[in-house]
Structure formats: structure tokens, C-alpha cells
Amino acid sequence: MTTEIRLLRVNAAADITGTSVSEYYSRAARGLVPPLLKIGVKASRVPSYELDIVNKARIAGRSDAQIREIVRGLVKAREHLLDDAVQ
């Protein structure tokens, strides 16, 4: 069973999180949104499901410290994403 993962450009990521592009980069630097993945020499993207999780945390009233933990977990989970898909 495969799950579709959409990789979004920073403009779309900023739109989904309700920020400007520069604010998205600022929040990423502070660990409040997922950082972009380098997928090519001049291309970076962010998985849409990670943005959904962060938005749900914001809606649920999670603090910045809690959201940083969520983002850290999402980034760490990227390492094992393929492992889960191959099994």
C-alpha cells in the first residue's frame, strides 16, 4: 500500500501555514515549521503532511516549545520513511 506524499515549494508551504516566504524561513530557523528538503541542486521542498501536522498542533493550542518537539520528531522520522514503505 502506498501513500501519496506531496512535496511543496516554499511558496505553497508559506501559504498553507499562513505566513510569507520570509516568515516561513524565519520559523524554520526557529524550529517552528519543518525545514525544506534539498531534492536537487536548485530545488527544495517540504512534505505536505508535515505542514498538516504542524497546523493541527497550532489549532490545538500547542506552545512553541511543543511545536519545536513535533517538528524535531517529523525531521527525525524522515530518516525512516523509506524503511516503513519498503516493509
Buried (B, 14 or more C-beta within 10 A) or exposed (E): EEEEEEBBBBEBBBBBBEBEEEBBBEBBEEBBBBBBBEEEEEEBBBBBBBBEBBBEBBEEEBEEEEBBBBBEEBBEEEEEEEEEEEE
